[in-house]
Amino acid sequence: MKRTTIVLLIGFIIVVFAGVALAAEMSGEVTAVDAAKGTLTLKSGTVEAAFDCETGSLIKDVKVGDMVMVEYKEDGGKKKATKVTAVAPMKKKSGGY
């Protein structure tokens, strides 16, 4: 009984952490978008990343220059977007710290 409980607990922990490792997100400015091909490119700081979208409808209203958050999963070395959400651009601080 005790051994079964430990095995089940370890299995549960592995499943939970595997799910977290498979899902990721990135926020940034859209530098390229092609709804017909289902592709999106974001730039965040010095990092630029390209995403394939599971459906073109995820990005039908997205334009170059928009700020978005992309939830994605890695599949065969490619980033596949599962959700694209518009975010408000960060305001620049003026005259101070």
C-alpha positions as CSV (number, residue, x, y, z in Angstrom):
1,M,0.0,0.0,0.0
2,K,2.7,2.4,1.0
3,R,4.8,1.5,-2.1
4,T,1.8,2.0,-4.4
5,T,1.1,5.4,-2.9
6,I,4.7,6.5,-3.5
7,V,4.7,5.2,-7.1
8,L,1.4,7.1,-7.8
9,L,2.8,10.3,-6.2
10,I,6.0,10.1,-8.3
11,G,3.9,9.5,-11.4
12,F,1.7,12.5,-10.6
13,I,4.7,14.8,-10.1
14,I,6.3,13.7,-13.4
15,V,3.0,14.4,-15.3
16,V,2.6,17.8,-13.7
17,F,6.2,18.9,-14.5
18,A,6.1,17.5,-18.0
19,G,3.0,19.6,-18.7
20,V,4.7,22.7,-17.4
21,A,7.8,22.0,-19.5
22,L,5.7,21.5,-22.7
23,A,3.8,24.8,-22.5
24,A,5.5,28.2,-22.8
25,E,4.8,31.8,-23.5
26,M,6.4,34.9,-25.0
27,S,5.4,38.5,-25.2
28,G,6.6,41.0,-27.6
29,E,6.1,43.2,-30.7
30,V,4.8,41.6,-33.9
31,T,7.5,42.1,-36.6
32,A,5.8,39.9,-39.2
33,V,2.5,38.2,-39.7
34,D,0.9,36.1,-42.4
35,A,-2.6,34.8,-41.6
36,A,-2.8,32.9,-44.8
37,K,0.3,30.8,-44.0
38,G,-0.4,30.9,-40.2
39,T,2.9,32.4,-39.3
40,L,3.8,35.1,-36.7
41,T,7.2,36.6,-35.7
42,L,7.7,38.4,-32.4
43,K,10.6,40.5,-31.1
44,S,11.1,40.8,-27.3
45,G,14.2,42.8,-26.4
46,T,17.0,41.3,-28.5
47,V,15.2,38.0,-29.0
48,E,13.2,37.3,-32.1
49,A,11.1,34.1,-32.5
50,A,8.9,32.7,-35.3
51,F,5.7,30.8,-34.6
52,D,3.5,28.5,-36.6
53,C,-0.2,28.9,-35.6
54,E,-2.4,25.9,-35.2
55,T,-5.1,27.9,-37.0
56,G,-4.8,31.1,-39.1
57,S,-7.8,32.5,-37.1
58,L,-5.5,33.0,-34.1
59,I,-3.8,35.8,-35.9
60,K,-6.5,37.1,-38.3
61,D,-6.7,40.5,-36.5
62,V,-3.0,40.8,-35.6
63,K,-0.9,43.5,-37.4
64,V,2.8,44.3,-37.5
65,G,3.6,46.6,-34.5
66,D,1.0,45.0,-32.2
67,M,2.0,43.9,-28.8
68,V,0.9,40.3,-28.1
69,M,1.5,37.4,-25.8
70,V,1.8,34.0,-27.5
71,E,1.2,30.7,-25.7
72,Y,3.0,27.9,-27.5
73,K,4.3,24.4,-27.5
74,E,7.5,23.0,-29.0
75,D,6.9,20.4,-31.7
76,G,9.7,18.9,-33.7
77,G,11.9,21.9,-33.1
78,K,9.2,24.4,-34.1
79,K,7.2,26.7,-31.9
80,K,3.5,26.2,-32.5
81,A,1.2,29.0,-31.1
82,T,-1.9,27.8,-29.3
83,K,-3.2,31.2,-28.2
84,V,-2.4,34.8,-29.2
85,T,-3.6,37.6,-26.9
86,A,-3.2,41.3,-27.5
87,V,-1.5,43.1,-24.6
88,A,-1.2,46.8,-23.8
89,P,2.2,48.3,-24.7
90,M,4.4,49.2,-21.8
91,K,4.6,52.9,-21.1
92,K,8.0,54.5,-21.2
93,K,8.9,56.2,-18.0
94,S,9.8,59.8,-18.4
95,G,12.2,61.9,-16.5
96,G,13.2,59.6,-13.8
97,Y,14.1,56.2,-12.5
